[in-house]
């Protein structure tokens, strides 16, 4: 597939837009490393999905003491997980936050973070679990005219690609729901949004 075809596929899919902690390093593709990264990324995506799930808010109609106690325990566990995560990876050790747009095809990131290498590893830390970054092997795609660079993912297993698509979809759905709850006019870009 040509870079233009890969870019077109990226542009036509829904994307995650946000500011995770991100680092991009030169990376040499070795089959053992690729297999290890795919296995780890699948674990990270599953962890992010389970930690990011939001339970429906208590509407006030349910005064069941057992449900109220479970909600209190859930809140305490979330606080403990956050504390452990911050101890494992202090904010000072994380790479800087960068604005990104990505899906299972690739990522658009600021040109300044891309090293001089054709083969790369994109490392993203998300707030839900900063200690477990996604580490995605990639290749340089093309520079854009706004100071950003498109990098496309490669050597991802089918399960990791599916997990990335679900992660992007859930993020998009959450943003739409939050916009509806706050009564703000929806400004989430459509899947066909292009740079």
N, C-alpha and C positions, 0 to 999 in steps of 0.2 A: 504494500500500500504506500502511496506517495504521501509526503507531508501535507499536501493540500487536502487529500482525502481524509487523513487522520484529523486534521484541523476541522474539516466539515463535520465529521462524525462527532467530535468533541462539542462543536458549536450547536449541534442539533439536540443535544441531550440536556436534561436538567442538571444544574450544577449546585454544589455547596459553595456558599459565599460567606467568608468570615475571616477572622484574624487569629489563627492558631499560632502557637510557637513553632517556628519552622527553621530547619537547617537543610542546606543542600551540599552534599559532598561528592567529590569524584569517587567513582565506584567501578571496579573491574568485575564483570560478570563471570562468576565461577559457579558451575552447576550446584555444588553443595551449598554455597551461600544462598543461591536463589531458592532452593528447596527449604532451607532454614527460614528465610525471610517470609516465604509464602505461608509456612506453618505458623510462624509468630504473628503475622498480619491477620490471619484468620482468627487466632485467639484474641488479638486486640480488638478486632471488629465485633466479635461476640461480646467481649467485656463492655465495650462502649455502648452497644445496643442494650445490654441489661442494666447498666448504670444510668443510661439516659432516659429510660422509660419513665414517663410521668403517669402516675396513677390519677384517675379522675378525682377532682376536688370533692370534699364532703359538702353536699348541698344543704345540710342541716336537717334533712328528712330522716337521716339514719343516726339514731342515738344509741345504737347497739354498743354496750360497754366493751365487748370484745373487739369490735372494729375500731373504736376509739383508741384502745390500748395498742392494737397492731399499728395504727398510724403513728402513735407516739414512739413506738419501738423503731419503726421505719425511719422516722426523723433522726433518732439518736444514732442509728447505724449509718445514715448518710453523713452525719457530722463526724463520726469516727473514721469513716472511709476518707473523708476530706483531710482530716488531720494526718492520717497515715500517709496519704498521697503527698502532702506538703513536706512531711519529714523525709520521705524517700527521695524526692526531687525538689529541693528548695528553688524558689523562683529565680534566685541569682544564678543557678546552674543551667537554666533553660535557655535555648536560643531565643532571640527576639521574636515578638509577634510580627507577622507580615500579613498584609491583605492578600488573600488567595481566592481563586475560583477553580474548583476541580470536580471531576467525576471519574468514572472507571477508565476513561480514555487517557486523561492527562490532567495537567494543572497549569494555570497561568499565575506566575509569581513575578515579583519585581526582579528586574535584570541584575540588580546589584548583588543578589544572593547566589547567583549562578557562577560556579567556578569554571575555569577554562578546561572543560572536558566534555567529550561527546556522551560518555556514559556516566550516569549520576545515581545517587540514592537520595530520595526526598524523605526527610524525617519530620513528621508532624506530631506535636503533642497537643492533645485536646484537654480542656479543663475538666471534663468528667473523669479523666484518669491520666494525669500528667506523667505518671511513672512509666506508662506503656505507650511509646510512640508507634505510629504506623511508619514503616520503613519500606518505601516503594522504589524498586529499581526503575530507572527511566533513561530516556535519551533526549538530547537537545533537539527541539523541533524548529522553532523560528522565533525571531524577535518581532515584537509588535511595534507600532509607531507611537506608543504611549509610555515607553520605558519598562514594559513588561516583557516576559519571555514565556512562550508556550513550550512545555516539556511533556512528552508523551510517555506513559507507563509501558513497560514491556516485561515479558517473562512472568506476568501475574497468572496464578492458577485461576481456573474458572470459578472456584469457590470464593477466592479473594475478590474477583471482579464482581460477582453477585453480591458479596458483602458490602463492597463500596457503593454499588447502586442502591442497596437498601439503606445504607447510612445516609446517602445524599437525599433519597426520597423522604426518609423520616425527618431529617433536618428541615427540608422544604415544607413538609406537612406541619411541623411544629411552628415554624415561622408564620404560616398562614393562620393557624389556630390562635397564636398569640396576638396577631394583628386583629383578628375578629373579636377576641375577648376584650381588647383595649379600645375597640371601636375606631381604630386608625384605618384609614384607607390603605388597602393592600398595595405594597410597593415591591413585592417579591417578583423578580424578573421571571418571565416565562421561560420554558425550556429552550425556546428558539432565540433567547437573548444573545446578541453578539457584541463583541467589543468594537 
